[in-house]
Amino acid sequence: MFAESKPADPAVHQLSIRIARRCVFIIQAVLREEERGDALREFYRVCREELDKPQTVPEV
């Protein structure tokens, strides 16, 4: 889990926004208009959390 008060790398922030918007676009037909902002914020949080994780090298 990431700290919301921690600034994101600008590239991670922009990528998280783009991914979140695309995810909301996919499900927008089942959301009320007022729910779209909430969905966008939740998708953003998940994207940023995953993108902020340290990269691990798989063991061979």
Secondary structure, DSSP 8 states (H G I E B T S, - for coil): ---TTS---HHHHHHHHHHHHHHHHHHGGGS-HHHHHHHHHHHHHHHHHHHHS-------
